[in-house]
Amino acid sequence: MSSSSNNSMSVDITLVDISGKEIAEGTWDGHCKAHELFKAAYKSKPGFLCKLLHGSQELSPQSDLASLCQNNNNSNNIDNNNSNNNNDNFCHLTVVWMRGAVHKTQFGVHPAFAAIKSDGSVITWGDAARGGDSSRIEHRLQEGVVQVVGNDYAFAAVKSDGSVITWGDGAKGGDSSRVEHRLQKGVVQVVGSGISFAAIKSDGSVITWGDAARGGDSSRVGHGLQECVAQVVGNGYAFAAVKSDGSVITWGVADRGGDSSRVEHRLQEGIVQVVGTCWAFAAVKSDGSVITWGVAARGGVSSPRVERRLQEGVVQVVGNDCAFAAVKSDGSVITWGDGAKGGDSSRVEHRLRKGVVQVVCTFGAFAAVKSDRSVITWGEAAEGGDSVRVEHRLKEGVVQVVGNSYAFAAVKSDGSVITWGDAAKGGDSVRVEQRLQEGVVQVVGTFGAFAAVKSDGSVITWGDAAVGGDSSLVELRLQEGVVQVVGAFWAFAAVKSDGSVITWGDAARGGDSSRVEHRFQEDVNGVVC
């Protein structure tokens, strides 16, 4: 093995998934970035995203492998002080696979909820016409459901036998009778997008239904969807399928990303991530380059200057409604699309040249978290792009930033929360500021409100009262025991440690669950919207 001197350090690394299955193995120079490891992982599962863990530590793509070696050596010295360890520069890293990047904000836009219980049954409430009433197929939802997915108007449930059940607005995905015979077995994943669905089967084929023009009819590219599809991504108007060979196939509204013929020759191999805005798609290749298509002014085409910077080194792309932001392996950020909505970051460009580890968005703005835990914002001022009012509090210590439609909330390492953006939509938290000084572990958004879960299991809300910013009607039940909060467009649902569920917000759109409350007093595993 190579010498472990600073000048020629190398490290033998094995990537394994959480089951212990080996994904990749090799020797990397210590001067390389962890981005190289992400690329190795992506090759084994095109179209999926992942996290890399070294013990309990999550690696950033910008991490130096040399520092990884050093950390490993320090650990070995502690644990094996008296042993003769000749393989100090050897690391096992755990790959945690995540679902592909579907265009979806931190909240769902569905005006209904579905709860999955531990026995595999499903309970629904909210807008009856859009999935809140599942009585038509209730007998089929009594057991065996392992996944429920919503688009904007309907739900689809995948059962343990691989069959799919749908309900909600029939024309927009709630009626799958046209393809029902193909949904009887073998389905492993369903993706909801706007008013259509796409199902991936165990043989790698794809089945679609819902609004024909917006992706429900894939017959134009059906021959390419017969096998080897690894992931499907939707942007509300079109779908993009990533195949196991790294190629991409698109369908749906042509000028919203459904027609990729202009860049088809560049989508034949090597794609590891696809991200959408409502108007376009961006694909990241294993060599770190980016390819875009769709409406030019909304992210479908980048300027020559931007395009040159997208030729290599990109490790993450994030899209809001009208613009994209790409994070490179050197920690710099590149933006394109609608300038007013975040596509133009020139105002803060000097601060985005290095050190960025994460980018999040609202509908029309972006926020970047840097390695020093400071935050930089740009885009539509009223939607969170202007953080000058709280800038002094965002200079250090930020561990998480969450966006709803029009505002951001940042959680700091001391458990306090800072907000900015549209004051009426959650950007002003002064009403509950005293309760947000410590102990917050999670923040979730609806269209115009936020909910914070504290370490003691209590919940605090602020923002537009009509969409969940006022939880006073259920406040007593939110004092303890909450383990998860899910935000839909109009309402919140909180799951407690005893498996019960509490809801608030717009009553007709999921905020009132009294009709089915007796059915989820216990044993609810999760809630989706």
BAROMI-716659 format. One line per field, with one value per residue (C-alpha): residue in three letters; z, x, y; residue number from 1. Coordinates in nm, 2 decimals. Each point is the difference from the previous one (the first is absolute). Example, Ala and Ser with C-alpha at 12.3 -4.5 7.8 and 13.67 -1.06 7.14 Angstrom:
2
r <- c(Ala  Ser)
c3 <- c(0.78  -0.07)
c1 <- c(1.23  0.14)
c2 <- c(-0.45  0.34)
k <- c(1  2)
END
This chain:
529
r <- c(Met  Ser  Ser  Ser  Ser  Asn  Asn  Ser  Met  Ser  Val  Asp  Ile  Thr  Leu  Val  Asp  Ile  Ser  Gly  Lys  Glu  Ile  Ala  Glu  Gly  Thr  Trp  Asp  Gly  His  Cys  Lys  Ala  His  Glu  Leu  Phe  Lys  Ala  Ala  Tyr  Lys  Ser  Lys  Pro  Gly  Phe  Leu  Cys  Lys  Leu  Leu  His  Gly  Ser  Gln  Glu  Leu  Ser  Pro  Gln  Ser  Asp  Leu  Ala  Ser  Leu  Cys  Gln  Asn  Asn  Asn  Asn  Ser  Asn  Asn  Ile  Asp  Asn  Asn  Asn  Ser  Asn  Asn  Asn  Asn  Asp  Asn  Phe  Cys  His  Leu  Thr  Val  Val  Trp  Met  Arg  Gly  Ala  Val  His  Lys  Thr  Gln  Phe  Gly  Val  His  Pro  Ala  Phe  Ala  Ala  Ile  Lys  Ser  Asp  Gly  Ser  Val  Ile  Thr  Trp  Gly  Asp  Ala  Ala  Arg  Gly  Gly  Asp  Ser  Ser  Arg  Ile  Glu  His  Arg  Leu  Gln  Glu  Gly  Val  Val  Gln  Val  Val  Gly  Asn  Asp  Tyr  Ala  Phe  Ala  Ala  Val  Lys  Ser  Asp  Gly  Ser  Val  Ile  Thr  Trp  Gly  Asp  Gly  Ala  Lys  Gly  Gly  Asp  Ser  Ser  Arg  Val  Glu  His  Arg  Leu  Gln  Lys  Gly  Val  Val  Gln  Val  Val  Gly  Ser  Gly  Ile  Ser  Phe  Ala  Ala  Ile  Lys  Ser  Asp  Gly  Ser  Val  Ile  Thr  Trp  Gly  Asp  Ala  Ala  Arg  Gly  Gly  Asp  Ser  Ser  Arg  Val  Gly  His  Gly  Leu  Gln  Glu  Cys  Val  Ala  Gln  Val  Val  Gly  Asn  Gly  Tyr  Ala  Phe  Ala  Ala  Val  Lys  Ser  Asp  Gly  Ser  Val  Ile  Thr  Trp  Gly  Val  Ala  Asp  Arg  Gly  Gly  Asp  Ser  Ser  Arg  Val  Glu  His  Arg  Leu  Gln  Glu  Gly  Ile  Val  Gln  Val  Val  Gly  Thr  Cys  Trp  Ala  Phe  Ala  Ala  Val  Lys  Ser  Asp  Gly  Ser  Val  Ile  Thr  Trp  Gly  Val  Ala  Ala  Arg  Gly  Gly  Val  Ser  Ser  Pro  Arg  Val  Glu  Arg  Arg  Leu  Gln  Glu  Gly  Val  Val  Gln  Val  Val  Gly  Asn  Asp  Cys  Ala  Phe  Ala  Ala  Val  Lys  Ser  Asp  Gly  Ser  Val  Ile  Thr  Trp  Gly  Asp  Gly  Ala  Lys  Gly  Gly  Asp  Ser  Ser  Arg  Val  Glu  His  Arg  Leu  Arg  Lys  Gly  Val  Val  Gln  Val  Val  Cys  Thr  Phe  Gly  Ala  Phe  Ala  Ala  Val  Lys  Ser  Asp  Arg  Ser  Val  Ile  Thr  Trp  Gly  Glu  Ala  Ala  Glu  Gly  Gly  Asp  Ser  Val  Arg  Val  Glu  His  Arg  Leu  Lys  Glu  Gly  Val  Val  Gln  Val  Val  Gly  Asn  Ser  Tyr  Ala  Phe  Ala  Ala  Val  Lys  Ser  Asp  Gly  Ser  Val  Ile  Thr  Trp  Gly  Asp  Ala  Ala  Lys  Gly  Gly  Asp  Ser  Val  Arg  Val  Glu  Gln  Arg  Leu  Gln  Glu  Gly  Val  Val  Gln  Val  Val  Gly  Thr  Phe  Gly  Ala  Phe  Ala  Ala  Val  Lys  Ser  Asp  Gly  Ser  Val  Ile  Thr  Trp  Gly  Asp  Ala  Ala  Val  Gly  Gly  Asp  Ser  Ser  Leu  Val  Glu  Leu  Arg  Leu  Gln  Glu  Gly  Val  Val  Gln  Val  Val  Gly  Ala  Phe  Trp  Ala  Phe  Ala  Ala  Val  Lys  Ser  Asp  Gly  Ser  Val  Ile  Thr  Trp  Gly  Asp  Ala  Ala  Arg  Gly  Gly  Asp  Ser  Ser  Arg  Val  Glu  His  Arg  Phe  Gln  Glu  Asp  Val  Asn  Gly  Val  Val  Cys)
c3 <- c(0.00  -0.06  0.26  0.25  -0.01  -0.05  -0.35  -0.13  0.23  -0.14  0.15  -0.07  0.02  -0.02  -0.04  0.14  0.03  0.33  -0.05  -0.03  -0.37  -0.17  -0.26  -0.10  0.11  -0.10  0.09  -0.01  0.03  0.33  -0.19  -0.17  0.12  0.12  -0.32  -0.16  0.24  -0.08  -0.37  0.07  0.20  -0.27  -0.27  0.19  0.02  -0.27  0.07  0.38  0.25  0.31  0.32  0.10  0.37  0.17  0.33  0.10  -0.19  -0.33  -0.27  -0.22  -0.37  0.08  0.28  -0.04  0.00  0.18  0.30  -0.02  0.03  0.29  0.18  -0.06  0.13  0.32  0.06  -0.06  0.24  0.27  -0.06  -0.09  0.20  0.06  -0.33  -0.30  -0.26  -0.34  -0.17  0.16  -0.33  -0.06  0.04  -0.02  -0.10  0.01  -0.29  0.09  -0.32  -0.03  -0.25  -0.31  -0.01  -0.08  -0.04  0.33  0.27  0.37  0.01  -0.22  -0.22  0.06  0.19  0.16  0.22  0.02  0.31  -0.01  0.31  0.13  -0.14  -0.35  -0.01  -0.12  0.13  -0.20  0.06  -0.15  -0.34  -0.09  -0.37  0.00  0.21  0.34  -0.05  -0.07  0.07  -0.36  0.05  0.38  0.00  -0.19  0.24  0.31  -0.01  -0.18  -0.10  0.01  -0.19  -0.07  -0.24  -0.09  -0.30  0.02  -0.04  0.08  0.19  -0.10  0.25  -0.06  0.18  0.11  -0.29  -0.24  -0.11  -0.01  0.11  -0.09  0.11  -0.03  -0.31  -0.27  -0.29  0.19  0.12  0.23  -0.27  -0.12  -0.17  -0.34  0.12  0.29  -0.15  0.01  0.36  0.15  0.10  -0.01  0.08  0.22  -0.01  -0.10  -0.08  0.00  -0.20  -0.04  -0.14  -0.11  0.15  -0.12  0.14  -0.02  0.00  0.12  -0.37  -0.05  -0.21  0.05  0.00  -0.01  0.05  0.08  -0.22  -0.34  -0.10  0.33  0.01  0.04  -0.35  -0.07  -0.33  -0.20  0.19  0.11  -0.17  0.21  0.32  -0.03  0.21  0.20  0.15  0.33  0.10  -0.12  0.08  -0.05  -0.01  -0.01  -0.38  -0.13  0.11  -0.05  0.04  0.09  -0.13  0.15  -0.28  0.10  -0.30  0.04  -0.17  0.03  -0.07  0.09  -0.09  -0.26  0.09  0.37  -0.02  -0.17  -0.32  0.04  -0.37  0.00  0.24  -0.06  -0.12  0.34  0.20  -0.13  0.30  0.33  0.16  0.38  0.10  -0.16  0.16  -0.12  0.03  -0.12  -0.34  -0.06  0.10  0.08  -0.01  0.18  -0.16  0.17  -0.13  0.19  -0.31  -0.03  -0.29  -0.01  -0.20  0.01  0.00  -0.06  0.23  0.29  0.01  -0.32  -0.16  0.18  -0.13  -0.17  0.31  0.23  -0.23  0.01  0.38  -0.02  -0.20  0.31  0.38  0.07  0.30  0.07  -0.19  0.16  -0.18  0.12  -0.22  -0.26  0.06  0.08  0.23  -0.04  0.28  -0.13  0.17  0.09  0.20  -0.26  -0.13  -0.35  -0.08  -0.31  -0.10  0.09  0.14  0.24  0.15  0.08  -0.34  0.04  0.31  -0.11  0.31  0.22  -0.25  0.20  0.30  -0.20  -0.14  0.27  0.30  -0.09  0.13  -0.06  -0.19  0.07  -0.15  0.02  -0.31  -0.11  0.21  0.11  0.33  0.01  0.32  0.01  0.18  0.26  0.07  -0.14  -0.24  -0.33  -0.18  -0.34  -0.23  0.06  0.31  0.12  -0.03  0.21  -0.23  0.23  0.35  0.09  0.30  0.17  -0.18  0.33  0.14  -0.31  0.02  0.19  0.16  -0.25  -0.04  -0.21  -0.22  -0.11  -0.25  -0.05  -0.30  0.11  0.30  0.16  0.35  0.12  0.30  0.18  0.20  0.33  -0.12  -0.06  -0.32  -0.22  -0.27  -0.30  -0.32  -0.03  0.36  -0.04  -0.14  0.28  -0.05  0.32  0.31  0.27  0.14  0.11  0.01  0.37  -0.05  -0.29  0.20  0.06  -0.05  -0.36  -0.18  -0.32  -0.20  -0.26  -0.23  -0.17  -0.28  0.25  0.35  0.20  0.28  0.23  0.19  0.32  0.18  0.27  -0.27  0.00  -0.31  -0.07  -0.30  -0.18  -0.33  -0.18  0.24  -0.28  -0.11  0.33  0.16  0.29  0.18  0.31  -0.05  0.06  0.20  0.31  -0.20  -0.14  0.33  -0.01  -0.18  -0.36  -0.21  -0.35  -0.17  -0.36  -0.19  -0.29  -0.20  0.23  0.33  0.24  0.14  0.31  0.09  0.37  0.17  0.08  -0.37  0.02  -0.24  0.05  -0.28  -0.05  -0.27  -0.28  0.12  -0.34  -0.13  0.27  0.31  0.14  0.04  0.24  -0.25  0.04  0.33  0.17  -0.25  0.08  0.37  -0.02  -0.22  -0.28  -0.16  -0.22  -0.18  -0.36  -0.21)
c1 <- c(0.00  0.11  0.19  -0.22  0.22  -0.17  0.15  -0.12  -0.28  -0.25  -0.29  -0.17  -0.38  -0.29  -0.35  -0.27  -0.38  -0.19  -0.04  0.37  0.00  0.32  -0.07  0.35  0.36  0.32  0.30  -0.03  0.27  -0.03  -0.02  -0.33  -0.33  -0.28  -0.18  0.20  -0.16  -0.35  0.07  0.10  -0.32  -0.22  0.14  -0.16  -0.34  -0.06  -0.27  0.01  0.15  0.20  0.16  0.35  0.06  0.33  -0.13  -0.26  0.16  -0.16  0.25  -0.03  0.10  0.27  0.16  0.37  0.08  0.33  -0.20  -0.21  0.32  0.11  -0.33  0.02  0.35  -0.09  -0.29  0.23  0.26  -0.26  -0.17  0.31  0.28  0.19  -0.07  0.22  -0.23  0.16  -0.31  -0.07  -0.10  -0.29  -0.36  -0.34  -0.27  -0.37  -0.21  -0.36  -0.21  -0.27  -0.28  0.08  -0.05  -0.37  -0.10  -0.17  0.05  0.02  -0.38  -0.25  -0.25  -0.27  -0.32  -0.03  0.19  0.04  0.12  0.16  -0.05  0.22  -0.24  0.04  -0.34  -0.06  -0.21  -0.07  -0.15  -0.01  -0.14  -0.23  0.02  0.38  0.07  -0.13  -0.29  0.12  -0.33  -0.03  0.30  0.01  -0.03  0.33  0.18  -0.06  0.34  0.33  0.07  0.37  0.01  -0.24  0.08  -0.19  0.00  -0.20  -0.34  0.01  0.18  0.15  0.08  0.25  -0.08  0.24  -0.10  0.11  -0.35  -0.11  -0.33  -0.10  -0.26  -0.08  -0.07  -0.04  0.12  0.31  0.13  -0.27  -0.13  0.26  -0.25  0.16  0.32  -0.15  0.10  0.37  -0.02  -0.10  0.35  0.37  -0.02  0.29  -0.05  -0.25  0.08  -0.27  0.04  -0.26  -0.30  0.17  0.17  0.28  0.06  0.33  -0.02  0.25  0.09  0.10  -0.30  -0.22  -0.37  -0.17  -0.35  -0.18  -0.01  0.13  0.16  0.19  0.16  -0.29  0.05  0.35  -0.08  0.23  0.30  -0.15  0.26  0.27  -0.19  -0.03  0.30  0.30  -0.16  0.16  -0.17  -0.28  -0.01  -0.29  -0.03  -0.38  -0.02  0.23  0.20  0.37  0.10  0.36  0.10  0.26  0.24  -0.02  -0.21  -0.31  -0.35  -0.25  -0.37  -0.29  -0.04  0.27  0.11  -0.01  0.26  -0.19  0.20  0.38  0.08  0.22  0.25  -0.09  0.35  0.14  -0.25  0.11  0.22  0.14  -0.30  -0.01  -0.25  -0.29  -0.17  -0.30  -0.15  -0.36  0.14  0.32  0.23  0.37  0.20  0.33  0.24  0.26  0.28  -0.17  -0.13  -0.36  -0.25  -0.32  -0.32  -0.34  -0.11  0.32  -0.07  -0.10  0.30  -0.02  0.30  0.29  0.21  0.34  0.18  -0.20  0.02  0.38  -0.01  -0.24  0.24  0.15  -0.01  -0.37  -0.11  -0.35  -0.27  -0.30  -0.30  -0.27  -0.30  0.19  0.38  0.28  0.30  0.30  0.25  0.35  0.26  0.20  -0.30  -0.08  -0.36  -0.12  -0.36  -0.21  -0.36  -0.24  0.23  -0.25  -0.08  0.35  0.15  0.22  0.23  0.24  -0.09  0.15  0.23  0.32  -0.14  -0.09  0.35  0.08  -0.12  -0.36  -0.12  -0.38  -0.25  -0.38  -0.28  -0.34  -0.21  0.21  0.32  0.30  0.20  0.35  0.15  0.38  0.25  0.05  -0.38  -0.08  -0.29  -0.02  -0.33  -0.10  -0.30  -0.34  0.04  -0.36  0.04  0.31  0.27  0.07  0.12  0.16  -0.24  0.15  0.34  0.19  -0.17  0.09  0.38  0.06  -0.15  -0.28  -0.05  -0.32  -0.20  -0.36  -0.21  -0.37  -0.15  0.10  0.23  0.30  0.06  0.35  0.08  0.32  0.22  -0.14  -0.35  -0.12  -0.19  0.04  -0.25  -0.02  -0.20  -0.37  -0.10  -0.36  0.12  0.24  0.28  -0.09  0.00  0.00  -0.33  0.17  0.36  0.05  -0.10  0.25  0.31  0.11  -0.08  -0.13  0.09  -0.22  -0.18  -0.27  -0.19  -0.34  -0.08  0.02  0.08  0.26  -0.01  0.30  0.04  0.20  0.22  -0.27  -0.25  -0.20  -0.10  0.01  -0.17  0.00  -0.09  -0.33  -0.26  -0.22  0.26  0.13  0.17  -0.26  -0.01  -0.19  -0.29  0.23  0.27  -0.06  0.06  0.32  0.18  0.18  0.07  0.01  0.26  -0.09  -0.18  -0.11  -0.09  -0.24  -0.09  -0.28  0.04  0.23  -0.02  0.20  0.07  0.06  0.21  -0.32  -0.09  -0.28  -0.04  -0.09  -0.10  -0.05  -0.02  -0.27  -0.27  -0.13  0.35  0.14  0.00  -0.31  0.03  -0.29  -0.19  0.27  0.15  -0.12  0.20  0.34  0.02  0.30  0.23  0.05  0.34  0.00  -0.20  0.04  -0.17)
c2 <- c(0.00  0.36  0.19  0.20  0.31  0.33  0.02  -0.34  -0.11  -0.24  -0.18  -0.33  0.05  -0.24  0.13  -0.22  0.05  -0.02  -0.38  -0.05  -0.06  0.13  0.27  0.11  -0.05  0.18  0.21  0.38  0.27  0.19  0.33  -0.11  0.13  -0.23  0.10  -0.28  -0.25  0.13  -0.05  -0.36  -0.06  0.16  -0.23  -0.30  0.16  0.26  0.26  -0.04  0.24  -0.12  0.11  -0.13  -0.08  -0.05  -0.14  0.25  0.28  0.11  0.08  0.31  -0.04  0.27  -0.20  -0.08  -0.37  0.08  0.13  -0.31  -0.21  0.21  -0.04  -0.38  -0.02  0.19  -0.24  -0.30  0.14  0.03  -0.34  -0.20  0.17  -0.32  -0.17  -0.03  0.17  0.01  0.12  0.34  0.15  -0.23  0.13  -0.16  0.26  -0.06  0.10  0.10  0.01  0.27  0.04  0.20  0.37  0.06  0.36  0.06  0.25  -0.09  -0.02  -0.18  0.19  -0.26  0.12  -0.35  -0.24  -0.37  -0.19  -0.34  -0.22  -0.27  -0.27  0.14  0.17  0.35  0.29  0.31  0.35  0.34  0.11  -0.29  0.05  0.00  -0.31  0.09  -0.26  -0.35  -0.17  -0.13  -0.23  -0.01  -0.38  -0.03  0.23  -0.21  -0.17  -0.04  0.36  0.08  0.33  0.29  0.27  0.31  0.23  0.33  -0.16  -0.37  -0.28  -0.33  -0.28  -0.28  -0.33  -0.27  -0.22  0.27  0.11  0.36  0.16  0.36  0.25  0.37  0.21  -0.27  0.21  0.10  -0.33  -0.13  -0.24  -0.25  -0.24  0.06  -0.17  -0.20  -0.34  0.12  0.11  -0.34  -0.10  0.09  0.38  0.11  0.38  0.26  0.37  0.27  0.31  0.28  -0.19  -0.33  -0.30  -0.23  -0.35  -0.19  -0.38  -0.25  -0.08  0.37  0.08  0.31  0.05  0.34  0.13  0.33  0.31  -0.11  0.33  0.03  -0.34  -0.24  -0.12  -0.13  -0.19  0.23  -0.14  -0.33  -0.21  0.17  -0.07  -0.38  -0.08  0.12  0.32  0.08  0.32  0.24  0.37  0.23  0.38  0.03  0.02  -0.27  -0.30  -0.10  -0.37  -0.09  -0.34  -0.24  0.09  0.37  0.11  0.22  -0.02  0.28  0.05  0.23  0.37  0.06  0.35  -0.07  -0.28  -0.28  0.05  -0.04  -0.05  0.31  -0.17  -0.36  -0.08  0.11  -0.21  -0.34  -0.09  0.10  0.18  -0.03  0.26  0.18  0.31  0.20  0.34  0.05  0.10  -0.21  -0.28  -0.01  -0.33  -0.05  -0.25  -0.21  0.22  0.30  0.17  0.13  -0.02  0.21  0.00  0.16  0.37  0.19  0.30  -0.22  -0.22  -0.21  0.18  0.16  0.29  -0.09  0.13  -0.22  -0.30  0.01  -0.02  -0.29  -0.22  -0.17  -0.03  0.03  -0.21  0.13  0.19  0.16  0.14  0.24  0.09  0.20  -0.03  -0.25  0.02  -0.24  -0.08  -0.10  -0.22  0.31  0.14  0.27  0.06  0.07  0.12  0.04  0.04  0.29  0.26  0.16  -0.34  -0.10  -0.07  0.31  -0.02  0.27  0.21  -0.26  -0.17  0.08  -0.18  -0.31  -0.08  -0.26  -0.18  -0.07  -0.33  0.02  0.21  0.01  0.20  0.17  0.06  0.29  0.01  -0.20  -0.04  -0.14  -0.15  0.02  -0.22  0.27  -0.03  0.35  0.05  0.20  0.08  0.14  0.01  0.16  0.22  -0.05  -0.38  -0.03  0.13  0.29  -0.10  0.34  0.04  -0.31  -0.01  0.05  -0.32  -0.20  0.04  -0.32  -0.31  -0.08  -0.38  -0.01  0.23  -0.07  0.18  0.02  0.19  0.35  -0.02  -0.17  -0.13  -0.08  -0.23  0.07  -0.23  0.13  -0.10  0.35  0.11  0.30  0.10  0.23  0.06  0.08  0.10  -0.12  -0.34  -0.10  0.25  0.18  -0.23  0.28  -0.13  -0.32  0.12  -0.08  -0.36  -0.03  0.09  -0.36  -0.37  0.00  -0.32  0.02  0.27  -0.08  0.23  0.03  0.25  0.29  -0.12  -0.19  -0.26  -0.06  -0.33  0.04  -0.26  -0.04  -0.10  0.32  0.20  0.37  0.16  0.34  0.16  0.01  -0.12  -0.14  -0.25  -0.12  0.30  -0.01  -0.33  0.14  -0.24  -0.30  0.17  -0.21  -0.32  0.14  0.05  -0.33  -0.32  0.12  -0.20  0.12  0.29  -0.01  0.31  0.00  0.32  0.10  -0.19  -0.19  -0.35  -0.10  -0.36  -0.07  -0.27  -0.20  -0.01  0.25  0.29  0.36  0.24  0.37  0.26  0.04  -0.23  -0.10  -0.08  -0.23  0.22  -0.17  -0.38  -0.04  -0.23  -0.27  0.10  -0.32  -0.21  0.15  0.02  -0.24  -0.20  0.26  -0.05  0.31  0.26  0.11  0.27)
k <- c(1  2  3  4  5  6  7  8  9  10  11  12  13  14  15  16  17  18  19  20  21  22  23  24  25  26  27  28  29  30  31  32  33  34  35  36  37  38  39  40  41  42  43  44  45  46  47  48  49  50  51  52  53  54  55  56  57  58  59  60  61  62  63  64  65  66  67  68  69  70  71  72  73  74  75  76  77  78  79  80  81  82  83  84  85  86  87  88  89  90  91  92  93  94  95  96  97  98  99  100  101  102  103  104  105  106  107  108  109  110  111  112  113  114  115  116  117  118  119  120  121  122  123  124  125  126  127  128  129  130  131  132  133  134  135  136  137  138  139  140  141  142  143  144  145  146  147  148  149  150  151  152  153  154  155  156  157  158  159  160  161  162  163  164  165  166  167  168  169  170  171  172  173  174  175  176  177  178  179  180  181  182  183  184  185  186  187  188  189  190  191  192  193  194  195  196  197  198  199  200  201  202  203  204  205  206  207  208  209  210  211  212  213  214  215  216  217  218  219  220  221  222  223  224  225  226  227  228  229  230  231  232  233  234  235  236  237  238  239  240  241  242  243  244  245  246  247  248  249  250  251  252  253  254  255  256  257  258  259  260  261  262  263  264  265  266  267  268  269  270  271  272  273  274  275  276  277  278  279  280  281  282  283  284  285  286  287  288  289  290  291  292  293  294  295  296  297  298  299  300  301  302  303  304  305  306  307  308  309  310  311  312  313  314  315  316  317  318  319  320  321  322  323  324  325  326  327  328  329  330  331  332  333  334  335  336  337  338  339  340  341  342  343  344  345  346  347  348  349  350  351  352  353  354  355  356  357  358  359  360  361  362  363  364  365  366  367  368  369  370  371  372  373  374  375  376  377  378  379  380  381  382  383  384  385  386  387  388  389  390  391  392  393  394  395  396  397  398  399  400  401  402  403  404  405  406  407  408  409  410  411  412  413  414  415  416  417  418  419  420  421  422  423  424  425  426  427  428  429  430  431  432  433  434  435  436  437  438  439  440  441  442  443  444  445  446  447  448  449  450  451  452  453  454  455  456  457  458  459  460  461  462  463  464  465  466  467  468  469  470  471  472  473  474  475  476  477  478  479  480  481  482  483  484  485  486  487  488  489  490  491  492  493  494  495  496  497  498  499  500  501  502  503  504  505  506  507  508  509  510  511  512  513  514  515  516  517  518  519  520  521  522  523  524  525  526  527  528  529)
END
